[in-house]
Amino acid sequence: MSFALVLACLWFITANVVAMLPSRDQHWTAATLLTACGVPLLGWLTVEHGPVMGMIALAAGASVLRWPLIFLMRRLRRTTPAHRNPAE
């Protein structure tokens, strides 16, 4: 196993342990730190093992951090203007 894959496994274990702990801020601080560590790790893993392993790790990370992604998508939908048909 490569070092990037070992670190990715440790990231997933850490994310799951943090999710089990009680938190006053509903885990937003941990989600921010996990995202800040996970993005470069995901890039490194993709460079070493190819895009298929990178997509698998991205899907697994998105399943762990699903609520920040859901809120991000809601915010993006709110801030983007509705598409208009120019023919109207």
Buried (B, 14 or more C-beta within 10 A) or exposed (E): EEEBBEBBEEBBEBBEEBBEEEEEEEBEEBBEEBEEBBEEBBEBBBEEBEEEBBEEBBEBBEEBBEEBBEEEEEEEEEEEEEEEEEEE
